[in-house]
Amino acid sequence: MSSEVIIRSGFRGLRYVDGRFDQVLEPGRYDVPVSRFGRRAPKVEILIVDLRERELNIKGQEILTVDKVAVRVNIITHFRVVDPVAAVERVADYGDRVYSDVQLAARRSLASMTLEGILTNRNQLSEDILRDVEGVSAGYGVEIIRADVKDLIFPGNLQDVMNRVLTAQRLAEAQMIEARTKADRERLAAEADAEAKRIRADAEVDALRRLADAAQAYAEHPALLRLRELETLGALGANAAARLYIGFDKHSDHLND
């Protein structure tokens, strides 16, 4: 004696014998044996699993952005079972698991984005959620096809929120520019001062080198020293206000006598 089970297209059957998984049944008609009176037959169960694409709405998730703005988000998720055995045996309810995984992925993504970033690039949020959950869901036999952000709801007046955010951003940018400008001015001043000191040091070294060269030349050629003296006397003679005393000590002694 047996009963019939029909598995339609788009579904699969998981056949269990005495509680143990036996095989995956493709669409078709199957006989399920039934115990007769007085005879004990193995207990056969067939669990039908839907492989069609399904839609899951995740509504009203309130999450703080990275700039501390509370956002309520509604997400539409499309998924399907690709491994019915894993979907049934690895998690208690794969639908609930998809819900929680997408919810947590949305929280992680929104918490890393600014309000302005969410408004200007909503697709990034959907892409982040999908990328975050698709690897996890594959572990329990489910493929996440889409995870689209349907609605974004902001507290109070959106313009007020955006104005506060933009004001804070502009203030931070202005402070950064001011600090960078001050640092640049200090750096340029330090570089100019260091360059001036280097030039002065080079000039002093050059002057000392010239004096040393001249002293050595005078020592080796006394006539050059005498010529230098005559040039100096000539220059002094051209100045009417100049007074030149020659042999001052000698004439001083004569006057004392």
C-alpha positions as semicolon CSV with decimal commas, in nm:
position;residue;x (nm);y (nm);z (nm)
1;M;0,000;0,000;0,000
2;S;0,130;0,347;-0,087
3;S;0,030;0,708;-0,137
4;E;0,131;0,948;-0,412
5;V;0,325;1,272;-0,394
6;I;0,355;1,504;-0,693
7;I;0,645;1,748;-0,710
8;R;0,580;2,034;-0,950
9;S;0,831;2,222;-1,164
10;G;1,016;2,486;-0,963
11;F;1,017;2,264;-0,655
12;R;1,231;1,981;-0,521
13;G;1,149;1,705;-0,279
14;L;1,375;1,593;0,004
15;R;1,311;1,226;0,075
16;Y;1,369;1,110;0,432
17;V;1,356;0,746;0,543
18;D;1,311;0,693;0,913
19;G;1,428;1,049;0,971
20;R;1,745;1,021;0,762
21;F;1,792;1,217;0,441
22;D;1,784;0,981;0,145
23;Q;1,777;1,179;-0,181
24;V;1,662;1,488;-0,369
25;L;1,358;1,424;-0,585
26;E;1,315;1,605;-0,915
27;P;0,969;1,721;-1,033
28;G;0,738;1,424;-1,097
29;R;0,506;1,165;-0,935
30;Y;0,633;0,949;-0,650
31;D;0,488;0,665;-0,447
32;V;0,529;0,681;-0,071
33;P;0,491;0,342;0,103
34;V;0,249;0,326;0,393
35;S;0,271;0,075;0,676
36;R;0,014;-0,201;0,659
37;F;-0,173;-0,332;0,958
38;G;0,053;-0,569;1,145
39;R;0,358;-0,493;0,931
40;R;0,611;-0,228;1,004
41;A;0,751;-0,053;0,696
42;P;1,017;0,222;0,688
43;K;0,864;0,562;0,747
44;V;0,911;0,774;0,434
45;E;0,861;1,150;0,437
46;I;0,896;1,393;0,147
47;L;0,960;1,758;0,226
48;I;0,877;1,996;-0,060
49;V;1,119;2,291;-0,107
50;D;1,030;2,590;-0,323
51;L;1,317;2,692;-0,557
52;R;1,140;2,987;-0,712
53;E;1,260;3,343;-0,661
54;R;1,106;3,504;-0,354
55;E;1,079;3,859;-0,226
56;L;1,147;3,965;0,130
57;N;1,069;4,316;0,262
58;I;1,283;4,443;0,547
59;K;1,108;4,753;0,681
60;G;1,181;5,034;0,922
61;Q;1,542;4,963;1,012
62;E;1,669;5,270;1,201
63;I;2,044;5,306;1,173
64;L;2,295;5,579;1,265
65;T;2,523;5,700;0,988
66;V;2,890;5,772;1,047
67;D;2,802;6,141;1,107
68;K;2,541;6,041;1,370
69;V;2,222;6,095;1,169
70;A;1,941;5,845;1,232
71;V;1,808;5,699;0,907
72;R;1,519;5,458;0,861
73;V;1,564;5,229;0,565
74;N;1,337;4,983;0,383
75;I;1,506;4,710;0,180
76;I;1,358;4,473;-0,077
77;T;1,550;4,146;-0,106
78;H;1,509;3,888;-0,383
79;F;1,648;3,542;-0,320
80;R;1,604;3,178;-0,414
81;V;1,709;2,839;-0,283
82;V;1,985;2,681;-0,492
83;D;2,076;2,394;-0,258
84;P;1,759;2,258;-0,092
85;V;1,948;2,017;0,134
86;A;2,169;2,293;0,281
87;A;1,872;2,531;0,310
88;V;1,672;2,280;0,515
89;E;1,944;2,114;0,721
90;R;2,200;2,390;0,793
91;V;1,962;2,654;0,930
92;A;1,632;2,631;1,114
93;D;1,453;2,872;0,878
94;Y;1,638;3,005;0,576
95;G;1,386;3,287;0,526
96;D;1,449;3,420;0,877
97;R;1,821;3,381;0,825
98;V;1,812;3,585;0,502
99;Y;1,618;3,857;0,686
100;S;1,870;3,885;0,970
101;D;2,175;3,868;0,739
102;V;2,046;4,149;0,515
103;Q;1,946;4,354;0,819
104;L;2,292;4,328;0,973
105;A;2,464;4,399;0,640
106;A;2,255;4,717;0,600
107;R;2,354;4,831;0,949
108;R;2,723;4,773;0,880
109;S;2,709;4,957;0,548
110;L;2,505;5,256;0,668
111;A;2,720;5,293;0,978
112;S;3,024;5,345;0,753
113;M;2,860;5,608;0,525
114;T;2,782;5,977;0,567
115;L;2,435;6,118;0,508
116;E;2,559;6,301;0,199
117;G;2,714;5,981;0,065
118;I;2,387;5,793;0,111
119;L;2,186;6,061;-0,070
120;T;2,426;6,096;-0,362
121;N;2,499;5,726;-0,410
122;R;2,216;5,506;-0,294
123;N;2,334;5,230;-0,528
124;Q;2,651;5,192;-0,323
125;L;2,442;5,096;-0,021
126;S;2,260;4,826;-0,220
127;E;2,588;4,697;-0,364
128;D;2,750;4,687;-0,019
129;I;2,460;4,488;0,127
130;L;2,458;4,239;-0,160
131;R;2,835;4,191;-0,147
132;D;2,821;4,142;0,230
133;V;2,548;3,875;0,236
134;E;2,595;3,676;-0,085
135;G;2,892;3,479;0,048
136;V;2,720;3,409;0,381
137;S;2,392;3,296;0,227
138;A;2,573;3,057;-0,008
139;G;2,676;2,864;0,303
140;Y;2,314;2,767;0,369
141;G;2,212;2,709;0,007
142;V;2,051;3,045;-0,075
143;E;2,141;3,289;-0,352
144;I;2,074;3,658;-0,283
145;I;1,978;3,806;-0,620
146;R;1,908;4,166;-0,522
147;A;1,907;4,375;-0,205
148;D;1,773;4,715;-0,311
149;V;1,713;5,013;-0,086
150;K;1,349;5,105;-0,148
151;D;1,299;5,397;0,093
152;L;1,516;5,624;0,307
153;I;1,333;5,812;0,583
154;F;1,504;6,095;0,771
155;P;1,404;6,248;1,105
156;G;1,241;6,593;1,094
157;N;1,313;6,830;0,809
158;L;1,569;6,689;0,567
159;Q;1,694;7,036;0,475
160;D;1,772;7,115;0,840
161;V;1,956;6,788;0,876
162;M;2,155;6,846;0,558
163;N;2,235;7,205;0,662
164;R;2,376;7,086;0,994
165;V;2,580;6,819;0,823
166;L;2,714;7,057;0,556
167;T;2,791;7,325;0,815
168;A;2,990;7,078;1,022
169;Q;3,175;6,958;0,712
170;R;3,257;7,311;0,598
171;L;3,379;7,408;0,945
172;A;3,603;7,103;0,957
173;E;3,736;7,176;0,607
174;A;3,802;7,543;0,695
175;Q;3,990;7,443;1,010
176;M;4,194;7,194;0,811
177;I;4,279;7,452;0,544
178;E;4,375;7,709;0,810
179;A;4,598;7,459;0,988
180;R;4,757;7,355;0,658
181;T;4,815;7,720;0,557
182;K;4,972;7,805;0,891
183;A;5,198;7,501;0,867
184;D;5,299;7,602;0,513
185;R;5,378;7,959;0,624
186;E;5,589;7,835;0,913
187;R;5,768;7,589;0,687
188;L;5,843;7,857;0,423
189;A;5,965;8,101;0,691
190;A;6,193;7,835;0,839
191;E;6,328;7,747;0,495
192;A;6,392;8,117;0,414
193;D;6,567;8,172;0,746
194;A;6,782;7,864;0,696
195;E;6,871;7,979;0,343
196;A;6,968;8,328;0,468
197;K;7,190;8,179;0,738
198;R;7,351;7,953;0,482
199;I;7,422;8,245;0,248
200;R;7,572;8,451;0,533
201;A;7,785;8,160;0,643
202;D;7,906;8,103;0,285
203;A;7,991;8,475;0,253
204;E;8,185;8,475;0,579
205;V;8,375;8,164;0,479
206;D;8,451;8,318;0,139
207;A;8,571;8,641;0,301
208;L;8,797;8,453;0,542
209;R;8,932;8,250;0,253
210;R;9,010;8,570;0,059
211;L;9,186;8,719;0,361
212;A;9,389;8,403;0,411
213;D;9,486;8,402;0,042
214;A;9,586;8,770;0,058
215;A;9,790;8,721;0,375
216;Q;9,972;8,430;0,217
217;A;10,041;8,637;-0,099
218;Y;10,175;8,931;0,106
219;A;10,396;8,697;0,306
220;E;10,540;8,543;-0,006
221;H;10,568;8,875;-0,198
222;P;10,637;9,176;0,032
223;A;10,627;9,409;-0,270
224;L;10,256;9,339;-0,301
225;L;10,207;9,459;0,056
226;R;10,400;9,777;-0,017
227;L;10,189;9,835;-0,326
228;R;9,876;9,788;-0,119
229;E;10,002;10,047;0,129
230;L;10,062;10,298;-0,150
231;E;9,713;10,240;-0,287
232;T;9,568;10,302;0,059
233;L;9,771;10,623;0,100
234;G;9,651;10,741;-0,238
235;A;9,291;10,680;-0,143
236;L;9,336;10,867;0,185
237;G;9,505;11,159;0,005
238;A;9,200;11,206;-0,214
239;N;8,988;11,268;0,098
240;A;9,027;11,630;0,222
241;A;8,898;11,541;0,566
242;A;9,150;11,264;0,616
243;R;9,451;11,314;0,844
244;L;9,757;11,101;0,799
245;Y;10,027;11,072;1,066
246;I;10,353;10,907;0,973
247;G;10,611;10,823;1,240
248;F;10,382;10,966;1,507
249;D;10,569;10,800;1,796
250;K;10,907;10,930;1,677
251;H;10,792;11,294;1,641
252;S;10,614;11,272;1,976
253;D;10,941;11,186;2,150
254;H;11,119;11,481;1,975
255;L;10,859;11,726;2,091
256;N;10,894;11,611;2,450
257;D;11,266;11,691;2,438
